[in-house]
Amino acid sequence: MDQILEDRKLQVLIQTVNKNEFHAAMLQLEDYNFLKCIVNDPICGSSSHYHIGHWGKVKVAIVQTGMGNNGAYGSWYETKKAMHFIPNLRYIFSVGVCGGVEDRVALGDVVVSKVIAGYTDLKITDKGWNNRSLKNVLTEDNFFQFLSKAETQREVQEKLIFGTVLSAPWLIASLDMQKQLMKVLPEAREAIAFEMDGYGIIQACHGKSIECMVVKGVSDLADKNKKDNWQPTAAK
């Protein structure tokens, strides 16, 4: 089974978290391989189930992770494991749902992280907050080259909204918290969305030649009205 992951054509990993995200990603595969590739971590005793198929003309693997950046099954851990078992990895997409910033995006919009900005490593002084977290700046041309290679439909590309996505292991459901972050973090003033998984990916890939992207549908506006009923639609 490991030979499947060692295929030179397999260069793309899609990470999902909840079942809505996973099923929506699986529906995009054109030739789903029902023989799942299962790899085991002898240290942590966990296993990852990779589902192999094609999105357009690009061969991809889909894996479901735990929620958040950190933790035994979070995005950092799963990315490190994937880098070991998929030696030709070049792109990692964190796909699914996110919370959008009101007046910048709307429910159902699809956001793409031109910048993934973490906000977990902070220095707080009397002069304010200094964000020491990593950033991942997406080369937009490379992203569209990837879409062209996949031969995706043009109308899909036209619906994408590029911008800064803030990522940390906290679920934001407060307009007041959004405003506070925008006051103290320059990155937050440019943000179009909040999510919990992308930062773990860029931490794991730091210094590697791997493009990391968050591509997620807006399922709520990260405020007190946050509910899960939009998740199945936004995940698509």
Salt bridges, closest charged atoms under 4 A:
ASP7 OD2 - LYS59 NZ 2.62
ASP31 OD2 - HIS54 ND1 2.90
GLU140 OE1 - LYS114 NZ 3.49
GLU151 OE2 - LYS57 NZ 3.54
GLU158 OE2 - ARG154 NE 3.39
GLU187 OE2 - LYS135 NZ 3.37
GLU195 OE1 - LYS216 NZ 2.82
ASP197 OD2 - LYS216 NZ 2.85
ASP220 OD2 - LYS226 NZ 2.88
